[in-house]
Amino acid sequence: MLERWYLWPVPILQITDRNFNAWLQTHDFTRINYGLDLKWYNFTGRMDELDAVFQFGKNHQFSLAYQDPYFDRKKHFGVGFEVGYKNNREIGYLTQDDELLFAFASEGLSTEKIFFS
């Protein structure tokens, strides 16, 4: 008998700058993503996985993914899907004098993506 945890809440704390040193120059806490990635292994008791992401901060992401490794009785085929929404308010478009320049949308969003796979 193997005992294990099936529900894993994974915190999200991510800097949106190129690297940590670039963020240390500004200490801008509005450039941080935070949230929760909830992973549920053995969701229905057939070794399947459910993954839900709730991310806020500079970039938003809400997604749900499901994966069943054994779809048929002979355990040859698996099935999975992911559906979600991502957005952000700025995007880096040019590097000038070793500085990344951003295009910022004052109203609305710079990029918005709805995905299904």
C-alpha positions in Angstrom: 0.0 0.0 0.0 1.4 3.4 -1.0 0.2 6.5 0.9 0.6 9.8 -0.7 -0.9 13.3 -1.0 -3.2 13.8 -4.0 -4.0 17.5 -3.7 -1.0 19.8 -4.0 -1.5 23.6 -3.7 1.6 25.2 -5.3 2.0 29.0 -4.7 2.9 31.2 -7.6 5.4 34.1 -7.0 7.0 35.2 -10.2 8.9 38.3 -11.3 7.9 39.6 -14.7 11.2 41.4 -15.4 13.9 39.7 -17.4 15.7 38.5 -14.3 16.0 39.1 -10.6 18.8 41.7 -10.9 16.7 43.8 -13.3 13.9 43.7 -10.8 16.3 44.7 -7.9 17.1 47.9 -9.7 13.5 49.2 -9.4 12.0 47.1 -6.5 8.6 47.6 -8.3 6.2 45.2 -6.5 3.6 45.8 -9.2 5.8 43.7 -11.6 5.1 40.5 -9.7 2.7 37.7 -10.5 1.2 35.8 -7.6 -1.4 33.1 -7.3 -2.1 29.4 -6.8 -1.5 26.4 -9.0 -3.7 23.6 -7.6 -2.7 20.1 -8.8 -5.0 17.2 -8.0 -3.4 13.8 -8.8 -5.6 10.7 -9.1 -8.6 13.0 -9.5 -11.2 10.2 -10.3 -9.1 7.3 -9.0 -7.7 6.2 -12.4 -4.3 8.0 -12.2 -5.7 11.1 -14.0 -4.6 14.6 -13.2 -6.5 17.9 -12.8 -4.6 21.2 -12.8 -6.1 24.6 -12.1 -4.1 27.8 -12.2 -5.3 31.1 -10.7 -2.7 33.9 -11.3 -3.0 37.6 -10.5 -0.7 40.6 -10.4 1.0 42.0 -13.5 -0.2 39.2 -15.8 -3.4 37.3 -15.2 -4.0 33.6 -16.0 -6.9 31.3 -15.3 -6.6 27.8 -16.7 -7.9 24.3 -16.2 -6.1 21.2 -17.5 -7.1 17.5 -17.4 -5.1 14.5 -18.4 -6.2 10.8 -18.4 -3.2 8.6 -19.2 -5.3 5.5 -19.9 -8.4 6.2 -22.0 -8.9 2.7 -23.3 -9.0 -0.7 -21.5 -5.7 -1.9 -23.0 -4.0 1.2 -21.7 -2.6 2.2 -25.1 -4.2 5.7 -25.4 -4.5 8.7 -23.2 -6.5 11.9 -23.5 -6.1 15.4 -22.2 -7.2 19.0 -22.6 -6.4 22.5 -21.4 -8.6 25.6 -21.5 -7.7 29.0 -20.2 -7.4 32.7 -20.4 -4.2 34.9 -20.2 -3.7 38.7 -20.4 -1.2 41.4 -19.6 -1.0 45.1 -19.9 2.5 45.5 -21.4 4.9 43.7 -23.7 8.6 44.1 -24.2 9.3 45.1 -27.8 12.8 46.5 -28.1 16.2 46.4 -26.2 18.0 49.8 -26.3 21.2 50.4 -24.4 20.8 47.2 -22.5 17.3 48.2 -21.3 14.1 46.5 -22.3 11.5 48.9 -23.6 7.8 48.1 -23.0 4.7 48.9 -24.9 2.1 49.8 -22.3 -1.7 49.9 -22.9 -3.1 52.7 -20.8 -6.7 51.5 -21.5 -7.5 47.8 -21.8 -5.0 45.1 -22.3 -1.9 44.8 -24.5 -2.3 41.1 -25.2 -5.2 38.8 -24.5 -5.3 35.2 -25.2 -8.0 32.5 -24.9 -6.7 29.1 -25.5 -8.0 25.5 -25.8 -5.9 22.5 -26.6 
